[in-house]
């Protein structure tokens, strides 16, 4: 039996995009899931969401749509939490 894969889209709410504090919070949460999680901007290449350098390297800006993917038990719930993080303005 293969691991379930889940995908969600979200819109970046933080005014600075996924940089600095918002990126750090997101990466920590992605790592805490214990699952392989990726993030992509638009139809660009997906990168490891658990890597601060890769996430900041995406250059995700305020209002960008990102696609999150996770694989494994609990992937759906993990992505629900990550979508909430991305769609919260951490700069407010």
C-alpha positions as CSV (number, residue, x, y, z in Angstrom):
1,X,0.0,0.0,0.0
2,X,1.5,3.4,-1.0
3,X,1.5,6.5,1.2
4,X,-1.3,8.9,0.6
5,X,-0.3,12.1,-1.1
6,X,-2.2,15.4,-0.5
7,X,-2.0,18.7,-2.3
8,X,-3.4,22.1,-1.4
9,X,-3.1,25.6,-2.9
10,X,-2.8,28.7,-0.8
11,X,-2.3,32.4,-1.3
12,X,0.6,34.1,0.5
13,X,-0.9,36.6,3.0
14,X,2.2,38.1,4.6
15,X,3.1,41.5,3.1
16,X,6.8,40.5,2.8
17,X,5.8,37.2,1.2
18,X,7.5,34.0,2.4
19,X,10.7,35.8,3.7
20,X,12.2,36.3,7.1
21,X,9.8,35.5,9.9
22,X,6.9,34.1,7.8
23,X,9.3,31.7,6.0
24,X,10.9,30.7,9.3
25,X,7.5,29.9,10.9
26,X,6.4,28.0,7.8
27,X,9.6,25.9,7.5
28,X,9.5,25.0,11.3
29,X,5.9,23.9,10.9
30,X,6.7,21.9,7.7
31,X,9.6,20.2,9.5
32,X,7.4,19.5,12.6
33,X,5.0,17.4,10.4
34,X,7.6,14.7,10.1
35,X,6.5,14.3,6.5
36,X,8.1,15.1,3.2
37,X,6.5,18.5,2.2
38,X,7.1,20.5,-0.9
39,X,6.1,24.0,-1.9
40,X,6.0,25.6,-5.4
41,X,5.0,29.0,-6.7
42,X,2.5,28.9,-9.5
43,X,3.5,26.2,-11.9
44,X,7.2,26.4,-10.9
45,X,9.4,23.7,-9.6
46,X,8.6,22.3,-6.1
47,X,11.2,22.6,-3.4
48,X,11.6,21.1,0.1
49,X,9.4,23.1,2.4
50,X,11.6,22.0,5.3
51,X,14.5,24.0,4.0
52,X,14.6,27.7,4.9
53,X,17.1,28.4,2.0
54,X,14.9,26.7,-0.6
55,X,11.7,28.4,0.7
56,X,13.2,31.8,0.7
57,X,14.8,31.1,-2.7
58,X,11.3,30.7,-4.2
59,X,10.7,34.4,-3.9
60,X,7.1,33.9,-3.0
61,X,5.5,37.4,-2.8
62,X,2.3,38.7,-1.1
63,X,-0.6,37.5,-3.2
64,X,1.3,34.6,-4.9
65,X,-0.5,31.3,-5.2
66,X,1.6,28.4,-3.9
67,X,1.0,24.6,-4.1
68,X,1.8,22.5,-1.1
69,X,2.2,18.7,-1.3
70,X,2.8,16.2,1.5
71,X,3.1,12.4,1.5
72,X,2.3,10.0,4.3
73,X,0.0,9.3,7.1
74,X,-1.6,12.6,8.3
75,X,-0.7,14.5,5.1
76,X,-4.2,16.0,4.8
77,X,-4.1,17.4,8.3
78,X,-0.5,18.6,8.0
79,X,-1.4,20.6,4.9
80,X,-4.4,22.1,6.5
81,X,-2.2,23.6,9.2
82,X,0.4,24.8,6.6
83,X,-2.2,26.4,4.4
84,X,-3.5,28.3,7.5
85,X,0.1,29.5,8.2
86,X,0.6,30.7,4.6
87,X,-2.8,32.5,4.5
88,X,-2.1,34.4,7.8
89,X,-0.4,37.8,7.6
90,X,2.5,37.4,10.1
91,X,3.5,41.0,9.5
92,X,0.3,42.5,10.8
